Amino acid sequence: MTDFIKGDRIDTMVIKVGDILAFEQLGDIQVVAGASGLDRTINWVTILEVLDELDLLEKGDLLVTTGYGLDQDLELQEQLISILVKKGLAGLAVQPGFYLHEIPPLIIQKANELHFPVLKLPADLAFNKLTQSILHQIISLQNHLLKYSEDIYHRFINIVLKNQGLQEIAETLAQLIHRPVRFINIFYEPLGTACPPQQEAKWPDLSALAKAGIKFEAKKIEAVMIEEQKFWVMPISTGLESLGYTCIMSNERELGEMDIIAIGHATALAALVFAKEQAIKDVENKQKEEFLELGLSGATMGLAKKATALGYDTKKGYYLMLFQYEKEEGIRADKPPAFLWRWQILNVVESTFTKENFYFMHKFLDHQLLLFIQPNTPPDIEMMKALCRKMVKKLDETGLIKNQKVYLGISNYHLPVQELKSAFTEARLSLSRRTTA
């Protein structure tokens, strides 16, 4: 077994074929072929006296046999190694002396060609001693992995219980796997980064990939090459759609099983944080939609007080923007549900206007999106139009309005929220002129 212990973690949690050569209790085990394949991982040990049930073998098995009938079956000698390699076995351990005088040359030749390890077991080695020695190590490692997984799970759960977020999760994960970590949203924008200052510059501009139409297709953790740098990417998902990704910057050491366990727990927790934040936003958005609906109906009583409660600054004014699009469903190739599409649209809206520190509210109408925008700068209609074009460009780049024309209507700048209905009329009138956003 190959161990490199750092604190409370073990980097390599597998038994390789070459490891059992060091088990002194097993005697003198010899490598007779395929020495270059000794790093193949053993998941289990299977004993077959007669090699007539090869279909029962599974990936990672070490096949142990006395080779009954093998010396007279030339066809099996020619095909055996190829079959074992195709099934992904770890290796072949043969015990001559009962039915074989020596391991057949055809077996040795083919094993060397395919880099498949073949071991010669001592004639006096009891099979139960071999299996017990190997399986004891495998089960011990599995128990260690299970305990490690539980410890890491509780460590991450404590982050949530302390009401901490993605940044703290990223920092904890980076400490566990000794690699830079970054959480990104579906537009590849960073949400939390844990990285030594000297490595910060090595992060590529992932958002530029989204603008170029390059998408991560990973359904589980996968390696990707970005600007000649290797990264590991794992989707943050609720089961419906990816909410973002966990990105790991690679180093000279490959990911181990314990690294993958930690990344999996961190990613699952990130999805929980996403869902929690979205649930809070949903409540806030519902209240804002009700406010807009009340204002559009022409009601004025208590409107300013409601706006203030929702975070609006009544000392500043606002614009109403009305975006008209053609359809919601079938916009993207994977045809997400309309509610999910709307959620993705709002992510773009939020990233566009909150970057400018602008306050906004929204309401979806029939094939229209109404935005209530309060700029944090002096009124500038041209700047607002430029931001709208930037937002629509981003929607197009992400495929959310693919092959669609989007039209924009924008109101004049208003100060009292009691003028919402008038502003809406202006935006509709502007939209009727069919200005392409």
MOPEJO-V938837 format. One record per residue. N is the residue number from 1. SS is DSSP state (H for helix, E for strand, C for the rest). OMEGA is omega in whole degrees, -180 to 180 (999 if undefined). NEAR is the number of other ideal C-beta (glycine too) atoms within 10 Angstrom. Layout:
N_SS_OMEGA_NEAR / N_SS_OMEGA_NEAR
This chain:
1_C_-178_17 / 2_C_-178_13 / 3_C_168_9 / 4_C_-171_10 / 5_E_175_8 / 6_E_-179_8 / 7_C_-177_7 / 8_C_-179_9 / 9_E_175_20 / 10_E_-173_19 / 11_C_-178_17 / 12_C_-175_17 / 13_C_-180_19 / 14_C_172_18 / 15_E_179_23 / 16_E_-178_19 / 17_H_-178_25 / 18_H_-178_17 / 19_H_-175_17 / 20_H_176_22 / 21_H_-178_14 / 22_H_178_9 / 23_C_-174_16 / 24_H_-177_7 / 25_H_-178_9 / 26_H_178_17 / 27_C_-173_13 / 28_C_175_10 / 29_C_-176_16 / 30_E_174_11 / 31_E_-177_16 / 32_E_179_18 / 33_E_174_25 / 34_C_-178_25 / 35_H_-180_14 / 36_H_180_11 / 37_H_-177_21 / 38_C_178_18 / 39_C_177_14 / 40_C_-174_20 / 41_E_176_17 / 42_E_175_21 / 43_C_-177_16 / 44_E_177_15 / 45_E_179_20 / 46_E_-180_15 / 47_E_174_14 / 48_C_176_17 / 49_C_179_14 / 50_E_-175_12 / 51_C_-178_20 / 52_C_180_12 / 53_C_-177_9 / 54_H_179_15 / 55_H_-179_8 / 56_H_-177_9 / 57_C_-179_19 / 58_C_-179_12 / 59_C_178_11 / 60_C_178_17 / 61_E_166_21 / 62_E_-179_26 / 63_E_179_21 / 64_E_-177_22 / 65_E_170_21 / 66_C_176_21 / 67_C_180_25 / 68_E_177_15 / 69_C_-175_14 / 70_H_-176_21 / 71_H_-179_16 / 72_H_-177_8 / 73_C_-177_16 / 74_H_180_11 / 75_H_179_7 / 76_H_177_19 / 77_H_-179_20 / 78_H_-172_14 / 79_H_-170_14 / 80_H_-176_25 / 81_H_179_24 / 82_H_179_14 / 83_H_-178_14 / 84_H_178_23 / 85_H_-179_18 / 86_H_-180_9 / 87_C_176_15 / 88_C_180_14 / 89_C_180_25 / 90_C_-177_25 / 91_E_-180_26 / 92_E_177_26 / 93_E_-176_23 / 94_E_177_20 / 95_C_176_22 / 96_C_176_17 / 97_C_178_12 / 98_C_-178_11 / 99_C_178_16 / 100_C_173_19 / 101_C_176_9 / 102_C_176_14 / 103_C_-175_23 / 104_C_180_20 / 105_H_179_10 / 106_H_178_16 / 107_H_-178_25 / 108_H_-179_18 / 109_H_-177_14 / 110_H_-180_22 / 111_H_177_25 / 112_H_179_17 / 113_H_-175_13 / 114_C_178_16 / 115_C_-178_15 / 116_C_-173_24 / 117_C_175_24 / 118_E_-178_26 / 119_E_174_23 / 120_E_-177_19 / 121_C_175_21 / 122_C_-177_15 / 123_C_-177_11 / 124_C_-179_8 / 125_C_177_17 / 126_C_-177_11 / 127_H_-178_16 / 128_H_177_9 / 129_H_178_13 / 130_H_-177_24 / 131_H_-180_16 / 132_H_-179_13 / 133_H_-178_15 / 134_H_-176_22 / 135_H_176_14 / 136_H_180_10 / 137_H_-180_17 / 138_H_-178_17 / 139_H_177_10 / 140_H_179_12 / 141_H_179_18 / 142_H_177_12 / 143_H_178_10 / 144_H_178_14 / 145_H_180_15 / 146_H_179_11 / 147_H_179_11 / 148_H_180_19 / 149_H_180_16 / 150_H_-180_11 / 151_H_-180_12 / 152_H_179_21 / 153_H_-179_16 / 154_H_179_11 / 155_H_179_17 / 156_H_179_23 / 157_H_179_13 / 158_H_177_12 / 159_H_179_19 / 160_H_-179_15 / 161_H_178_9 / 162_C_178_9 / 163_C_176_8 / 164_C_-171_14 / 165_C_-173_18 / 166_H_-179_26 / 167_H_180_14 / 168_H_177_18 / 169_H_180_25 / 170_H_-179_24 / 171_H_179_17 / 172_H_180_22 / 173_H_180_27 / 174_H_177_21 / 175_H_-177_14 / 176_H_-174_23 / 177_H_176_23 / 178_C_178_12 / 179_C_174_21 / 180_C_-176_21 / 181_E_174_24 / 182_E_171_22 / 183_E_179_27 / 184_E_177_22 / 185_E_-175_21 / 186_C_177_21 / 187_C_176_18 / 188_C_176_22 / 189_C_-176_15 / 190_E_178_16 / 191_E_179_20 / 192_E_-176_20 / 193_E_173_18 / 194_E_-173_19 / 195_C_175_18 / 196_C_-177_9 / 197_H_-177_6 / 198_H_179_7 / 199_H_-177_12 / 200_H_-177_10 / 201_C_-179_8 / 202_C_178_12 / 203_C_176_18 / 204_C_176_16 / 205_C_-176_11 / 206_H_180_20 / 207_H_177_17 / 208_H_177_11 / 209_H_179_17 / 210_H_179_21 / 211_H_179_15 / 212_C_179_9 / 213_C_179_10 / 214_C_-176_13 / 215_C_173_13 / 216_C_-179_22 / 217_C_-175_10 / 218_C_173_16 / 219_C_175_10 / 220_C_-179_9 / 221_C_-178_17 / 222_E_176_13 / 223_E_176_13 / 224_E_176_17 / 225_E_179_9 / 226_E_-179_17 / 227_C_177_11 / 228_C_176_6 / 229_E_-179_12 / 230_E_177_13 / 231_E_171_22 / 232_E_-175_23 / 233_E_177_19 / 234_E_-178_23 / 235_E_171_20 / 236_E_-170_24 / 237_E_173_17 / 238_C_-178_13 / 239_C_178_5 / 240_C_-174_11 / 241_C_176_15 / 242_E_178_18 / 243_E_-178_23 / 244_E_-177_25 / 245_E_167_26 / 246_E_-179_27 / 247_E_-180_24 / 248_E_176_24 / 249_E_-176_19 / 250_C_170_16 / 251_C_-175_13 / 252_C_-178_4 / 253_C_178_13 / 254_C_176_12 / 255_C_174_18 / 256_C_-178_17 / 257_H_180_17 / 258_H_174_20 / 259_H_-178_22 / 260_H_176_15 / 261_H_-179_20 / 262_H_179_25 / 263_H_180_22 / 264_H_179_17 / 265_H_-180_22 / 266_H_-179_28 / 267_H_177_22 / 268_H_179_15 / 269_H_177_21 / 270_H_177_26 / 271_H_178_19 / 272_H_178_16 / 273_H_176_21 / 274_H_-177_20 / 275_H_179_12 / 276_H_-180_13 / 277_H_180_14 / 278_H_179_16 / 279_H_178_10 / 280_H_179_10 / 281_H_-179_13 / 282_H_179_11 / 283_H_180_10 / 284_H_-179_13 / 285_H_179_15 / 286_H_179_10 / 287_H_179_13 / 288_H_177_20 / 289_H_178_15 / 290_H_177_13 / 291_H_-179_21 / 292_H_179_21 / 293_H_178_13 / 294_H_-180_16 / 295_H_-179_24 / 296_H_179_17 / 297_C_-180_10 / 298_C_179_11 / 299_C_179_14 / 300_C_-177_15 / 301_C_176_9 / 302_C_-176_10 / 303_H_-180_18 / 304_H_180_14 / 305_H_178_11 / 306_H_-180_18 / 307_H_179_25 / 308_H_179_12 / 309_H_-180_11 / 310_C_176_14 / 311_C_-179_11 / 312_C_178_20 / 313_C_-176_12 / 314_C_179_14 / 315_C_180_6 / 316_C_-179_15 / 317_C_-173_19 / 318_E_169_27 / 319_E_167_24 / 320_E_179_29 / 321_E_-179_27 / 322_E_178_22 / 323_E_177_26 / 324_E_180_19 / 325_C_-171_19 / 326_C_-174_12 / 327_C_178_12 / 328_C_-176_18 / 329_C_178_10 / 330_C_-178_12 / 331_C_179_22 / 332_C_-177_15 / 333_C_-178_8 / 334_C_174_8 / 335_C_179_9 / 336_C_175_19 / 337_C_-177_12 / 338_H_-177_13 / 339_H_179_11 / 340_H_177_14 / 341_H_179_20 / 342_H_178_16 / 343_H_179_18 / 344_H_177_22 / 345_H_-178_22 / 346_H_176_17 / 347_H_178_20 / 348_H_178_21 / 349_H_-178_20 / 350_H_-178_14 / 351_H_-180_15 / 352_H_-171_21 / 353_H_179_23 / 354_H_175_11 / 355_H_177_11 / 356_H_-178_15 / 357_C_177_9 / 358_C_175_18 / 359_E_178_18 / 360_E_170_21 / 361_E_-178_23 / 362_E_172_21 / 363_E_176_18 / 364_E_175_15 / 365_E_-180_12 / 366_C_-178_5 / 367_C_178_11 / 368_E_174_16 / 369_E_179_18 / 370_E_178_21 / 371_E_175_24 / 372_E_-173_24 / 373_E_174_23 / 374_E_-179_19 / 375_C_177_21 / 376_C_-178_11 / 377_C_176_11 / 378_C_-179_9 / 379_C_-180_15 / 380_C_-175_12 / 381_H_-179_12 / 382_H_177_7 / 383_H_179_13 / 384_H_178_21 / 385_H_179_16 / 386_H_178_11 / 387_H_179_19 / 388_H_178_22 / 389_H_177_14 / 390_H_180_15 / 391_H_180_22 / 392_H_177_23 / 393_H_179_14 / 394_H_177_20 / 395_H_180_23 / 396_H_-179_16 / 397_H_-179_17 / 398_C_176_21 / 399_C_-176_16 / 400_C_176_22 / 401_C_-176_24 / 402_C_177_13 / 403_C_178_9 / 404_C_168_13 / 405_C_179_12 / 406_C_-178_18 / 407_E_-175_19 / 408_E_169_23 / 409_E_-176_23 / 410_E_-178_23 / 411_C_168_24 / 412_C_178_15 / 413_C_-179_17 / 414_E_177_17 / 415_C_-179_12 / 416_C_178_15 / 417_H_178_23 / 418_H_180_16 / 419_H_-178_20 / 420_H_-177_26 / 421_H_178_15 / 422_H_179_15 / 423_H_179_25 / 424_H_177_20 / 425_H_178_14 / 426_H_-180_19 / 427_H_178_23 / 428_H_179_16 / 429_H_177_12 / 430_H_-180_19 / 431_H_-178_18 / 432_H_177_11 / 433_C_174_9 / 434_C_176_11 / 435_C_180_13 / 436_E_-179_9 / 437_C_999_20
